[in-house]
Amino acid sequence: MMDRYNRLRAGKIGNAIQSLIIIAGMASLFGLLGWMILGKTGLIWALVIVAVLFFSTPKISPLMVLRMYGARRLAHEEARGLYDIVERLTQKAGLPAAPSLYYVPSRVMNAFSVGTKTDSAVALSDGLFRHLNPRELTGVLAHEISHIANNDLRLYTLADVLTRITSMLSFFGQVLILFYLPMLFFSEKHIPLLFIVLLIFAPTVSMFLQMALSRTREFDADLTGAGLTGDPAGLASALNKMERYERSIWDILLLPGRKIPDPSILRTHPHTKERVDRLMSLVSDSDHPSKPEWKGHAVLDIFPEITHNPRWHWFRPWH
């Protein structure tokens, strides 16, 4: 038990350091663009903007996101056992309020969390209810509650805003270069090639850093979730099942007969195998996970099974 605790602690410290480095890299890139365009004044303003964003990250309304996915709130009477599990996990995570639970009418096996520590929600798809057993679903809930407890939602929003502003600065800088280009031809002044390259590729670099941050926070949520349940194998089993199911759906729809993994640098989530391997390294021979009493039928009886294949939509990608 102590060995697992030490590994959890070491893993969380490593993830925190990596997250800090990534955020610092995004902020530095933003500051560099400010300096390139407006000199010292631009650098100062960039640092001020980063500081303001860090301490007052824009908050996205949970209800707005949930409406995008057609989510429907589950009342306590409809999922009493599930809410009992959420309450226990919330207490272990030290959250001041338990998240509300929402049902998403989609075959895709997925879940997401929105909101803040005091006002949050966890959405679970129809596919999760129908294909995960109570132990696996508990692991998924612990993972999503970990995102809330770790303030990952705030970090994601900060990274997204930094990437968007970096893209705006890059575009502004490129317009300035085009505007002054005729004057440069008739003067001895030259713009260093490195500046032009940075202006063009800064948004791409920032996007890659944002993806790297997402992967790091997923690893950390896995570790935190395993600590909340004391059952790393439960979440590992859920991840394996979700991976097999999703691969089969998307292979049929998009790439029949082909299984080409995305390059790691282009993934917002780590490879499932790597996540599962990390979780299974925490499993101890002395583990005897308690089986949650909740069974999904109470929820499943309320909603008809979703049978149509998922349809791509810009705002509801697994609707």
KOLMI-395614 format. One line per field, with one value per residue (C-alpha): residue number from 1; residue in one letter; x, y, z. Coordinates in nm, 2 decimals. Layout:
resi: (NUM:...)
resn: (A:...)
x: (X:...)
y: (Y:...)
z: (Z:...)
// end
This chain:
resi: (1:2:3:4:5:6:7:8:9:10:11:12:13:14:15:16:17:18:19:20:21:22:23:24:25:26:27:28:29:30:31:32:33:34:35:36:37:38:39:40:41:42:43:44:45:46:47:48:49:50:51:52:53:54:55:56:57:58:59:60:61:62:63:64:65:66:67:68:69:70:71:72:73:74:75:76:77:78:79:80:81:82:83:84:85:86:87:88:89:90:91:92:93:94:95:96:97:98:99:100:101:102:103:104:105:106:107:108:109:110:111:112:113:114:115:116:117:118:119:120:121:122:123:124:125:126:127:128:129:130:131:132:133:134:135:136:137:138:139:140:141:142:143:144:145:146:147:148:149:150:151:152:153:154:155:156:157:158:159:160:161:162:163:164:165:166:167:168:169:170:171:172:173:174:175:176:177:178:179:180:181:182:183:184:185:186:187:188:189:190:191:192:193:194:195:196:197:198:199:200:201:202:203:204:205:206:207:208:209:210:211:212:213:214:215:216:217:218:219:220:221:222:223:224:225:226:227:228:229:230:231:232:233:234:235:236:237:238:239:240:241:242:243:244:245:246:247:248:249:250:251:252:253:254:255:256:257:258:259:260:261:262:263:264:265:266:267:268:269:270:271:272:273:274:275:276:277:278:279:280:281:282:283:284:285:286:287:288:289:290:291:292:293:294:295:296:297:298:299:300:301:302:303:304:305:306:307:308:309:310:311:312:313:314:315:316:317:318:319)
resn: (M:M:D:R:Y:N:R:L:R:A:G:K:I:G:N:A:I:Q:S:L:I:I:I:A:G:M:A:S:L:F:G:L:L:G:W:M:I:L:G:K:T:G:L:I:W:A:L:V:I:V:A:V:L:F:F:S:T:P:K:I:S:P:L:M:V:L:R:M:Y:G:A:R:R:L:A:H:E:E:A:R:G:L:Y:D:I:V:E:R:L:T:Q:K:A:G:L:P:A:A:P:S:L:Y:Y:V:P:S:R:V:M:N:A:F:S:V:G:T:K:T:D:S:A:V:A:L:S:D:G:L:F:R:H:L:N:P:R:E:L:T:G:V:L:A:H:E:I:S:H:I:A:N:N:D:L:R:L:Y:T:L:A:D:V:L:T:R:I:T:S:M:L:S:F:F:G:Q:V:L:I:L:F:Y:L:P:M:L:F:F:S:E:K:H:I:P:L:L:F:I:V:L:L:I:F:A:P:T:V:S:M:F:L:Q:M:A:L:S:R:T:R:E:F:D:A:D:L:T:G:A:G:L:T:G:D:P:A:G:L:A:S:A:L:N:K:M:E:R:Y:E:R:S:I:W:D:I:L:L:L:P:G:R:K:I:P:D:P:S:I:L:R:T:H:P:H:T:K:E:R:V:D:R:L:M:S:L:V:S:D:S:D:H:P:S:K:P:E:W:K:G:H:A:V:L:D:I:F:P:E:I:T:H:N:P:R:W:H:W:F:R:P:W:H)
x: (0.00:0.28:0.47:0.16:0.11:0.48:0.43:0.11:0.28:0.58:0.36:0.15:0.46:0.60:0.27:0.25:0.60:0.53:0.21:0.38:0.66:0.40:0.20:0.52:0.61:0.28:0.31:0.67:0.57:0.29:0.54:0.79:0.53:0.44:0.80:0.85:0.55:0.57:0.91:0.94:0.59:0.44:0.64:0.51:0.15:0.18:0.30:0.02:-0.24:-0.10:-0.11:-0.47:-0.58:-0.41:-0.60:-0.93:-0.97:-1.29:-1.55:-1.76:-2.12:-2.16:-2.52:-2.41:-2.17:-2.43:-2.69:-2.45:-2.45:-2.83:-2.76:-3.04:-2.99:-3.04:-3.25:-3.14:-3.45:-3.35:-2.99:-2.98:-2.70:-2.49:-2.52:-2.41:-2.09:-2.04:-2.09:-1.83:-1.58:-1.65:-1.58:-1.25:-1.15:-1.22:-1.47:-1.71:-2.00:-2.08:-2.12:-2.46:-2.50:-2.62:-2.72:-2.60:-2.80:-2.50:-2.37:-2.01:-1.86:-1.74:-1.77:-1.67:-1.68:-1.76:-1.78:-1.59:-1.53:-1.85:-2.07:-1.98:-2.14:-2.03:-2.19:-2.21:-2.31:-2.57:-2.29:-2.11:-2.42:-2.48:-2.13:-1.95:-2.01:-2.04:-1.67:-1.56:-1.81:-1.69:-1.34:-1.47:-1.66:-1.34:-1.14:-1.39:-1.42:-1.04:-1.04:-1.27:-1.06:-0.73:-0.87:-0.80:-1.10:-0.95:-0.61:-0.78:-0.96:-0.64:-0.45:-0.72:-0.74:-0.36:-0.36:-0.64:-0.47:-0.14:-0.31:-0.45:-0.11:0.05:-0.21:-0.16:0.22:0.19:-0.05:0.21:0.48:0.27:0.18:0.55:0.68:0.69:0.89:1.14:1.22:1.34:1.53:1.83:1.62:1.55:1.33:1.51:1.39:1.35:1.09:0.89:0.91:0.80:0.50:0.38:0.43:0.36:-0.01:0.08:0.34:0.09:-0.17:0.08:0.17:-0.21:-0.24:0.06:-0.10:-0.42:-0.23:-0.05:-0.37:-0.53:-0.24:-0.28:-0.66:-0.60:-0.36:-0.59:-0.89:-0.70:-0.62:-0.99:-1.12:-0.82:-0.89:-0.66:-0.76:-1.13:-1.04:-0.79:-1.06:-1.30:-1.03:-0.96:-1.33:-1.39:-1.09:-1.21:-1.56:-1.47:-1.22:-1.48:-1.73:-1.49:-1.32:-1.66:-1.76:-1.43:-1.14:-1.28:-1.00:-0.74:-0.60:-0.36:-0.28:-0.26:0.09:0.13:0.19:-0.15:-0.35:-0.53:-0.54:-0.25:-0.25:-0.49:-0.21:0.02:-0.26:-0.35:0.01:0.06:-0.26:-0.18:0.17:-0.02:-0.22:-0.12:-0.17:-0.34:-0.61:-0.96:-1.18:-1.54:-1.81:-2.04:-2.40:-2.54:-2.65:-2.72:-3.07:-3.25:-3.10:-3.13:-3.50:-3.57:-3.40:-3.44:-3.11:-2.94:-2.90:-2.80:-2.44:-2.28:-2.30:-2.02:-2.12:-1.89:-2.04:-2.14:-1.87:-2.01:-2.38)
y: (0.00:0.24:0.15:0.24:0.56:0.66:0.58:0.78:1.08:1.06:1.04:1.34:1.55:1.47:1.55:1.88:1.98:1.89:2.09:2.39:2.37:2.35:2.64:2.84:2.75:2.87:3.20:3.25:3.20:3.46:3.70:3.65:3.74:4.05:4.15:4.08:4.30:4.59:4.56:4.59:4.74:4.44:4.20:4.39:4.38:4.01:3.93:4.14:3.96:3.62:3.72:3.84:3.53:3.31:3.47:3.53:3.25:3.29:3.05:2.85:2.79:2.41:2.43:2.57:2.28:2.02:2.16:2.13:1.75:1.72:1.61:1.55:1.58:1.27:1.32:1.15:0.92:0.80:0.71:0.69:0.43:0.62:0.94:0.75:0.65:1.02:1.14:0.90:1.00:1.37:1.34:1.16:1.42:1.70:1.88:2.12:2.00:1.68:1.72:1.67:1.37:1.40:1.15:1.20:1.01:0.87:0.53:0.66:0.54:0.87:1.10:1.46:1.70:2.07:2.35:2.45:2.28:2.44:2.40:2.11:1.83:1.49:1.37:1.00:0.86:0.59:0.37:0.39:0.28:-0.01:-0.15:-0.08:-0.27:-0.08:-0.13:0.02:0.30:0.39:0.43:0.66:0.87:0.89:1.00:1.28:1.40:1.41:1.66:1.88:1.84:1.91:2.23:2.08:2.25:2.59:2.49:2.38:2.71:2.90:2.70:2.75:3.12:3.15:2.96:3.18:3.50:3.37:3.30:3.65:3.81:3.59:3.70:4.06:4.03:3.87:4.15:4.41:4.24:4.24:4.61:4.72:4.48:4.75:4.99:4.71:4.66:5.03:5.05:4.88:4.73:4.36:4.14:3.83:3.51:3.36:3.62:3.54:3.17:3.23:3.44:3.17:2.87:3.01:2.91:2.55:2.53:2.67:2.41:2.12:2.25:2.26:1.90:1.80:1.97:1.77:1.44:1.53:1.61:1.29:1.09:1.29:1.23:0.86:0.86:1.07:0.86:0.54:0.69:0.78:0.43:0.22:0.02:0.11:-0.21:-0.09:0.22:0.02:-0.23:0.06:0.22:-0.11:-0.17:0.19:0.16:-0.16:-0.03:0.30:0.15:-0.08:0.20:0.44:0.17:0.07:0.44:0.58:0.34:-0.02:-0.27:-0.02:0.06:0.35:0.51:0.89:1.02:1.11:1.47:1.50:1.34:1.52:1.20:0.96:0.62:0.39:0.12:0.37:0.48:0.12:0.02:0.30:0.21:-0.16:-0.08:0.05:-0.28:-0.47:-0.84:-0.73:-0.53:-0.65:-0.38:-0.37:-0.42:-0.12:-0.22:0.01:-0.16:0.04:-0.10:0.18:0.44:0.22:0.16:0.53:0.58:0.38:0.23:0.45:0.23:0.48:0.52:0.84:1.13:1.39:1.74:2.05:2.12:1.77:1.54:1.22:1.29)
z: (0.00:0.09:-0.23:-0.43:-0.24:-0.31:-0.68:-0.70:-0.53:-0.76:-1.06:-0.96:-0.89:-1.23:-1.40:-1.21:-1.31:-1.68:-1.68:-1.54:-1.80:-2.08:-1.95:-1.91:-2.27:-2.41:-2.21:-2.33:-2.69:-2.64:-2.48:-2.76:-3.02:-2.83:-2.82:-3.19:-3.29:-3.04:-2.87:-2.49:-2.47:-2.64:-2.40:-2.10:-2.22:-2.30:-1.95:-1.80:-2.02:-1.92:-1.55:-1.58:-1.76:-1.50:-1.21:-1.39:-1.65:-1.84:-1.71:-1.96:-1.85:-1.78:-1.90:-2.24:-2.30:-2.18:-2.41:-2.71:-2.64:-2.58:-2.22:-1.98:-1.60:-1.40:-1.08:-0.76:-0.77:-1.12:-1.03:-0.65:-0.63:-0.89:-0.69:-0.37:-0.55:-0.66:-0.31:-0.17:-0.44:-0.39:-0.02:-0.08:-0.34:-0.09:-0.32:-0.15:-0.36:-0.56:-0.94:-1.10:-1.33:-1.69:-1.95:-2.31:-2.59:-2.78:-2.86:-2.83:-2.50:-2.35:-2.05:-1.97:-1.68:-1.68:-1.43:-1.12:-0.78:-0.64:-0.95:-1.17:-1.37:-1.51:-1.84:-1.92:-2.26:-2.32:-2.45:-2.11:-1.92:-2.15:-2.18:-1.86:-1.54:-1.20:-1.11:-1.45:-1.44:-1.09:-1.23:-1.50:-1.25:-1.03:-1.34:-1.42:-1.06:-1.05:-1.34:-1.13:-0.81:-1.00:-1.16:-1.50:-1.65:-1.56:-1.71:-2.03:-2.07:-2.00:-2.26:-2.51:-2.46:-2.49:-2.81:-2.96:-2.86:-3.00:-3.33:-3.33:-3.26:-3.53:-3.79:-3.69:-3.73:-4.07:-4.18:-4.06:-4.26:-4.58:-4.52:-4.48:-4.75:-5.03:-4.80:-4.71:-5.08:-5.10:-4.77:-4.61:-4.33:-4.32:-4.12:-3.98:-4.14:-3.79:-3.70:-4.01:-3.93:-3.57:-3.68:-3.92:-3.70:-3.35:-3.35:-3.45:-3.18:-2.92:-3.04:-3.00:-2.64:-2.57:-2.68:-2.47:-2.16:-2.22:-2.24:-1.91:-1.73:-1.85:-1.69:-1.37:-1.36:-1.40:-1.11:-0.89:-0.98:-0.89:-0.56:-0.50:-0.57:-0.46:-0.77:-1.06:-1.25:-1.26:-1.47:-1.68:-1.77:-1.86:-2.08:-2.26:-2.32:-2.45:-2.68:-2.84:-2.88:-3.03:-3.27:-3.40:-3.46:-3.63:-3.84:-3.98:-4.05:-4.17:-4.21:-4.27:-4.24:-4.13:-3.79:-3.82:-3.48:-3.46:-3.40:-3.03:-3.10:-3.27:-2.99:-2.72:-2.51:-2.45:-2.61:-2.42:-2.38:-2.21:-1.97:-1.89:-1.83:-1.58:-1.40:-1.39:-1.24:-0.94:-0.89:-0.57:-0.49:-0.17:-0.35:-0.29:-0.45:-0.32:-0.58:-0.61:-0.54:-0.82:-1.13:-1.45:-1.52:-1.32:-1.56:-1.87:-1.81:-1.84:-2.18:-2.51:-2.64:-2.90:-3.21:-3.49:-3.56:-3.43:-3.68:-3.70:-3.60:-3.55:-3.21:-3.10:-3.23:-3.07:-3.11)
// end
